Amino acid sequence: REYFTYLLRRSYREDGKVKQQTIANLTELPEVTRELVKESLQGRVFLPSEEAIEITRSRAHGNVAVIRKVMEDLGISELLSSRRSRESDLVEAMIAARIINPQTKLSTIRWWDNTTIPEEFSVEDADEDELYVALDWLLQRQETIERKLAQRHLSEGGLVLYDVSSSYYEGSHCELASYGYNRDRKKGKKQIVYGLMTDSKGVPISIQVYPGCTSDTKTIGEQVDKIKEEFKVGRFVVVGDRGMLTQGQIEGLKALGGVDWISAFRGPTIKSLFENGKLQLSLFDERDLLEIDSPDYPGERLIVCRNPFLAEERRRTREDLLRATEEKLNKLLRRVASGRLREEGKIGQALGRIENRYKMAKHFIFTIEDGKFDYRRNDESITLEASLDGFYIIRTSVEKEKLTAEEVVYSYKSLSRVERAFRTLKGVDLKIRPIH
């Protein structure tokens, strides 16, 4: 066994003789440290790390690397095309850019040179025009991509969630842009409507754009046909909200065969069932669920749900609105009493503005004449509405053997996953608005 000793020594002359002095024992130091000592003694100059390196340019890479890995895990390349191409590289690069910093295509081209996206996706020399060409290529492949997604995520007898949203449009040359029910509350803006289909977990399968004047109910038939004919799924359960799956749409689904559905009733229908004695508090179990049937809806399961927290929230909201309405009505009373407002028509106009603001007119009884105005609460109307607070009714054609009442309720609530997808599209995640 061999042992090595490393000494730092100096030579000097004394009385005509050469002598040596040990300055330090370096044996216990790491080899790399001993080498640094050696190079320093040989005249090499070492600088602090912050002085030794000059950073002339820094580009973002960490987020790009993470997104690249996630895209690989999700098989995005295989979804886009079985063969790699210039267009597929550009589309993948745009996906990464959209996730990191959503903006216009021109801004994207200018921005992504500050990241490693060009090198990671082999699009170093891309320009804005190429991005638009790649989008045309992607549109041509939409049906193929959606079929692949359906094969991955849809199954026979499974749930399909569907909902509709819209986004306003900037410009004047879009054939689909038109006026319609504006969810964005952008007055005077045309819009487009789009329907999104997902699996039970909220994974997007298909999206379809419609003219801005298209009603929600007119889109569902096309989506059901797509599932059966293009995706080749023979049996499935469509989950849609009460505005989507109206009675007319449900009758159409019944005629197709193999298509079940889960939806909910609107307020007037719930009120009707309540008045017929179908809804009684004593009938609810500890889960606040009650399954009933009705001759008006043969072959359907009606699952009544009661949410005490929602009931309390609605009670508070209604009382706040009633008080706010009364404050305005009292001001109107004083104007009429002082003689500043006398004509019956003028009084009615002022009352109409109050009614439009708070939407509480159904809970008041008014007396209007020339020079006279009075009001009082309609206690009967308020009591009737309060009796329905917190109730909602889910309707379905799915048999009990396939889904329990709790599972039906859970399935209907899964629509929130589609709403979350819409928020992702419109919000800070992807920012599809404004559309030019």
C-alpha positions in Angstrom: 0.0 0.0 0.0 1.4 3.4 -1.0 1.0 6.7 0.9 1.6 10.1 -0.6 2.5 13.3 1.1 2.1 16.7 -0.5 4.1 19.6 0.9 4.3 23.2 0.0 8.0 24.1 0.4 10.3 27.0 -0.4 14.1 27.0 -1.1 16.4 29.6 0.2 20.1 30.2 0.6 21.7 30.8 4.0 25.4 31.1 4.7 26.1 29.9 1.2 24.0 26.8 1.6 20.7 25.9 -0.1 18.0 25.1 2.5 14.3 24.2 2.3 11.4 25.2 4.5 8.0 23.5 4.7 5.2 26.2 4.5 2.2 23.9 4.5 1.1 20.3 4.4 -1.4 19.9 1.5 -2.0 16.2 1.9 -5.5 16.5 3.3 -6.7 18.9 0.6 -8.7 17.7 -2.4 -6.7 17.1 -5.5 -8.5 19.9 -7.4 -7.5 22.3 -4.6 -3.9 21.2 -4.8 -4.0 21.8 -8.6 -5.3 25.3 -8.0 -2.4 26.0 -5.6 0.0 24.7 -8.1 -1.3 26.8 -11.0 -1.4 29.9 -8.8 2.2 29.4 -7.9 3.0 29.1 -11.6 1.5 32.6 -12.2 -2.1 31.9 -13.3 -4.5 34.6 -12.2 -7.9 33.6 -10.8 -11.0 35.9 -10.7 -14.2 35.7 -8.6 -16.9 33.9 -10.6 -19.0 37.0 -11.1 -16.0 38.7 -12.7 -14.8 35.7 -14.7 -17.9 35.4 -16.8 -19.6 38.2 -18.7 -23.2 37.6 -19.6 -24.0 39.2 -22.9 -27.4 37.6 -23.4 -29.7 35.3 -21.4 -32.7 33.4 -22.9 -35.5 31.6 -21.0 -35.2 27.9 -21.1 -36.6 26.3 -18.0 -40.3 26.8 -18.8 -39.6 25.8 -22.4 -38.0 22.5 -21.3 -40.9 21.7 -18.9 -43.5 22.3 -21.6 -41.5 20.3 -24.1 -41.4 17.4 -21.7 -45.2 17.6 -21.0 -46.0 17.7 -24.7 -43.9 14.6 -25.2 -45.6 12.8 -22.4 -49.0 13.7 -23.9 -48.0 12.5 -27.3 -48.7 15.9 -29.0 -46.5 15.1 -32.0 -48.4 11.9 -32.7 -51.7 13.7 -32.4 -50.7 16.3 -34.9 -49.3 14.0 -37.5 -47.8 10.6 -38.0 -44.9 12.2 -39.8 -42.8 15.2 -38.6 -43.0 18.2 -40.9 -42.1 21.9 -41.0 -45.8 22.6 -40.3 -45.9 20.3 -37.3 -42.7 21.8 -35.8 -44.3 25.3 -36.2 -47.6 24.2 -34.6 -45.8 22.6 -31.6 -43.7 25.8 -31.2 -46.9 27.9 -31.2 -48.4 25.7 -28.6 -45.5 26.2 -26.3 -45.5 29.9 -27.0 -49.2 30.2 -26.3 -48.8 28.5 -22.9 -45.9 30.7 -21.9 -46.9 34.0 -23.3 -50.1 34.2 -25.3 -50.1 37.0 -27.9 -50.5 37.7 -31.6 -48.5 35.7 -34.1 -46.4 38.8 -35.0 -45.6 39.4 -31.4 -44.9 35.7 -30.9 -42.3 35.7 -33.6 -40.6 38.8 -32.1 -40.8 37.4 -28.5 -39.7 33.8 -28.8 -36.2 34.7 -29.8 -35.8 35.6 -26.2 -36.4 31.9 -25.3 -35.0 28.6 -26.6 -38.2 27.8 -28.4 -36.7 28.3 -31.9 -33.9 25.8 -31.1 -36.1 23.3 -29.2 -38.6 23.1 -32.0 -36.3 23.7 -35.0 -38.0 26.9 -36.1 -35.1 29.3 -35.9 -35.8 30.9 -39.3 -39.6 31.1 -39.0 -41.6 34.3 -39.9 -45.1 35.4 -39.3 -46.4 34.2 -42.6 -45.2 30.7 -42.0 -47.2 30.6 -38.7 -50.4 31.4 -40.6 -49.6 28.7 -43.2 -49.1 26.3 -40.3 -52.5 27.2 -38.8 -54.2 26.5 -42.2 -52.4 23.1 -42.1 -53.7 22.5 -38.6 -57.3 23.3 -39.5 -57.1 20.8 -42.3 -56.1 18.2 -39.8 -58.7 19.0 -37.2 -61.0 16.1 -37.9 -58.1 13.6 -37.8 -56.8 15.1 -34.5 -60.3 14.9 -33.0 -60.7 11.3 -34.0 -57.4 10.4 -32.3 -58.5 12.3 -29.2 -61.9 10.4 -29.2 -60.0 7.1 -29.5 -57.9 8.0 -26.5 -60.6 9.4 -24.2 -64.1 8.2 -25.2 -65.5 4.8 -24.5 -68.8 2.9 -25.2 -71.4 3.9 -22.6 -69.2 6.7 -21.2 -70.0 10.3 -20.4 -69.6 13.2 -22.9 -69.7 16.7 -21.5 -70.8 19.5 -23.8 -71.3 23.3 -23.4 -71.3 26.4 -25.5 -69.6 29.8 -25.1 -68.8 32.8 -27.3 -66.2 35.5 -27.8 -66.4 38.9 -29.3 -64.7 39.7 -32.6 -62.6 42.7 -33.7 -62.8 43.6 -37.4 -65.3 43.3 -40.2 -64.2 40.5 -42.5 -65.1 37.3 -40.6 -67.9 35.4 -42.3 -69.0 33.8 -39.0 -69.0 36.9 -36.9 -72.5 38.3 -36.2 -74.6 39.7 -33.4 -76.0 37.4 -30.8 -76.3 36.7 -27.0 -73.1 38.4 -25.8 -71.5 36.6 -22.8 -68.6 39.0 -22.9 -70.9 42.0 -22.3 -69.3 43.9 -25.2 -72.0 46.2 -26.5 -71.9 46.7 -30.3 -69.5 43.8 -30.9 -70.1 40.9 -33.2 -69.1 37.5 -32.0 -68.5 33.9 -32.8 -70.0 30.9 -30.9 -68.1 27.7 -30.2 -69.2 24.4 -28.7 -66.7 22.3 -26.7 -66.9 18.6 -26.1 -64.9 16.8 -23.4 -64.7 13.5 -21.7 -65.9 12.9 -18.1 -62.7 14.4 -16.7 -62.9 17.6 -18.8 -60.3 16.6 -21.3 -61.1 18.4 -24.6 -62.1 16.1 -27.5 -63.6 18.4 -30.1 -64.4 22.1 -30.6 -66.7 23.6 -33.3 -67.1 27.2 -34.3 -70.6 28.6 -35.3 -72.0 31.9 -36.4 -72.4 34.4 -33.6 -76.2 34.3 -33.8 -76.4 30.5 -33.3 -78.4 29.5 -30.2 -77.0 26.9 -27.9 -79.7 24.3 -28.6 -79.0 24.3 -32.4 -75.4 23.0 -31.9 -76.1 19.8 -29.9 -77.5 17.7 -32.8 -74.4 18.2 -34.9 -72.2 17.2 -31.9 -74.1 14.0 -31.3 -73.9 13.1 -34.9 -70.1 13.6 -34.8 -69.8 11.2 -31.9 -71.8 8.5 -33.6 -70.6 8.9 -37.2 -67.1 10.3 -37.0 -65.9 8.9 -33.6 -67.8 5.6 -34.1 -69.1 5.6 -30.5 -72.5 3.8 -30.5 -73.6 4.3 -26.9 -72.9 7.3 -24.7 -74.4 9.7 -22.2 -74.6 13.4 -23.1 -74.4 15.8 -20.2 -75.6 19.3 -20.9 -77.1 22.2 -18.9 -80.7 23.1 -18.7 -80.4 25.7 -21.5 -78.7 23.2 -23.8 -80.8 20.1 -23.5 -84.3 21.5 -23.8 -87.4 19.3 -24.1 -87.2 19.5 -27.9 -83.6 18.4 -28.0 -84.3 15.6 -25.6 -87.0 14.3 -27.9 -84.5 14.3 -30.7 -82.0 12.3 -28.7 -84.6 9.7 -27.8 -85.2 9.0 -31.5 -81.5 8.3 -32.1 -81.1 5.2 -30.0 -78.0 4.5 -27.9 -77.9 8.0 -26.6 -78.8 8.8 -23.0 -78.6 12.2 -21.4 -78.3 14.1 -18.1 -79.6 17.6 -17.7 -81.7 19.8 -15.4 -85.0 21.6 -15.1 -85.5 25.3 -15.3 -87.2 27.3 -12.5 -90.8 27.2 -13.8 -90.8 23.4 -14.0 -89.4 23.1 -10.5 -92.2 25.5 -9.3 -94.8 23.3 -11.1 -93.6 20.1 -9.4 -93.6 21.9 -6.1 -97.1 23.1 -6.5 -98.2 19.5 -7.4 -96.9 18.3 -4.0 -94.0 16.3 -5.3 -91.4 18.3 -3.2 -91.8 17.9 0.5 -89.0 18.5 3.0 -89.9 15.4 5.0 -89.1 13.2 2.0 -85.4 14.1 1.8 -82.8 11.8 3.2 -79.6 12.7 5.0 -77.9 13.3 1.6 -80.5 16.0 0.7 -81.5 13.9 -2.3 -84.9 12.7 -3.4 -85.6 10.6 -6.5 -89.1 11.0 -7.9 -91.1 10.4 -11.1 -93.7 12.3 -12.9 -96.3 11.3 -15.6 -95.3 14.4 -17.5 -91.8 12.9 -18.0 -92.3 9.2 -18.7 -89.2 7.0 -18.7 -87.1 9.6 -16.8 -85.5 9.7 -13.4 -86.0 13.0 -11.6 -83.5 13.6 -8.9 -84.3 16.5 -6.6 -81.3 18.1 -4.8 -81.4 20.5 -1.8 -78.4 22.7 -1.0 -79.0 24.5 2.3 -75.9 26.7 1.8 -77.3 27.9 -1.6 -80.7 28.4 0.0 -79.2 30.7 2.6 -77.2 32.6 0.0 -80.3 33.2 -2.2 -82.3 34.3 0.9 -79.7 36.9 1.7 -79.4 38.1 -1.9 -83.1 38.4 -2.3 -83.4 40.4 1.0 -80.6 42.7 -0.1 -82.2 43.4 -3.4 -85.6 44.0 -1.8 -84.1 46.6 0.5 -82.2 48.3 -2.3 -85.4 48.4 -4.4 -87.3 49.9 -1.4 -84.7 52.6 -1.0 -85.3 53.7 -4.6 -89.1 53.3 -4.2 -89.1 55.6 -1.1 -87.2 58.3 -3.1 -89.9 58.0 -5.8 -92.6 58.3 -3.1 -91.0 61.5 -1.8 -90.9 63.0 -5.4 -94.5 62.2 -6.0 -95.6 63.5 -2.5 -93.7 66.8 -3.0 -95.5 67.4 -6.3 -92.3 67.2 -8.4 -93.7 64.2 -10.2 -97.4 64.2 -10.9 -98.3 62.5 -14.3 -99.1 58.8 -14.1 -97.0 58.1 -17.2 -94.0 59.9 -15.8 -94.3 58.0 -12.5 -94.6 54.7 -14.4 -91.4 55.5 -16.4 -89.5 56.3 -13.2 -90.8 53.0 -11.6 -89.7 51.1 -14.7 -86.2 52.2 -14.3 -86.1 50.9 -10.8 -87.7 47.6 -11.8 -85.1 47.2 -14.6 -82.2 47.8 -12.2 -83.1 45.3 -9.5 -85.5 42.9 -11.2 -87.7 42.7 -8.1 -91.0 43.9 -9.4 -92.7 40.5 -9.0 -92.3 40.8 -5.3 -94.1 44.2 -5.0 -97.7 45.5 -5.5 -97.9 49.0 -6.9 -100.6 51.7 -7.0 -100.1 54.5 -9.6 -102.4 57.4 -10.4 -101.9 61.0 -11.3 -100.2 62.6 -8.3 -100.3 59.3 -6.3 -97.9 56.5 -5.9 -97.7 53.7 -3.3 -96.3 50.2 -2.9 -96.1 47.2 -0.6 -94.3 43.9 -0.6 -96.0 40.9 -2.1 -95.5 38.5 0.7 -97.2 35.6 -1.1 -94.7 35.9 -4.0 -91.7 36.2 -1.7 -92.8 33.1 0.4 -93.4 31.0 -2.7 -89.9 31.9 -4.2 -88.3 31.3 -0.8 -89.8 27.8 -0.6 -87.8 26.9 -3.7 -84.5 28.3 -2.5 -81.6 25.8 -2.7 -83.6 23.3 -4.8 -82.6 22.0 -8.3 -83.8 19.0 -10.2 -81.6 16.8 -12.4 -83.3 14.7 -15.1 -81.8 11.7 -16.8 -82.7 8.7 -19.0 -79.9 6.6 -17.5 -81.2 3.5 -15.7 -80.6 3.0 -12.0 -78.5 -0.1 -12.6 -76.0 2.0 -14.5 -75.8 5.1 -12.4 -77.0 5.7 -8.8 -78.7 9.0 -7.9 -75.5 10.3 -6.4 -73.6 9.4 -9.5 -76.1 11.2 -11.7 -75.7 14.3 -9.6 -71.9 14.0 -9.7 -72.0 13.6 -13.5 -74.1 16.8 -13.9 -71.8 18.8 -11.7 -68.9 17.6 -13.9 -70.1 20.3 -16.4 -68.0 22.7 -14.3 -65.0 21.1 -16.0 -66.1 22.3 -19.3 -66.6 25.8 -17.8 -63.1 25.6 -16.5 -61.9 24.8 -20.0 -63.7 27.9 -21.3 -62.0 30.0 -18.5 -58.7 28.6 -19.6 -59.4 29.7 -23.2 -60.6 33.2 -22.4 -58.5 33.9 -19.3 -54.8 34.5 -18.6 -53.9 31.0 -19.6 -54.5 31.2 -23.4 -56.1 34.6 -24.0 -58.0 33.9 -27.2 -59.6 37.3 -27.0 -59.6 39.7 -28.8 -60.0 37.7 -32.0 -59.1 39.7 -35.1 
